[in-house]
């Protein structure tokens, strides 16, 4: 069962780098959306996902704001 993971990021966001390193460590593929250059991604982040901070991660239809390790592990099936 593959999950669709999208990470909304921006430059000079240390937690964004941590999230990407975490996903890379677990060999999980993800889409990265840099909201500083991608206006559509920024609008989706704000208006659809109702978030104003990065990183914001979507796992299928679930939203994680910030680097919430425990929630990410559960959503990604890394922890029960």
Buried (B, 14 or more C-beta within 10 A) or exposed (E): EEBEBBBBBBEEBEEBEEBBEBBEEEEBEBEBBBBEEBEEBBEBBBEEBEBEEBBBBBBEEEBBBBBBBEBBBBBBEEEE
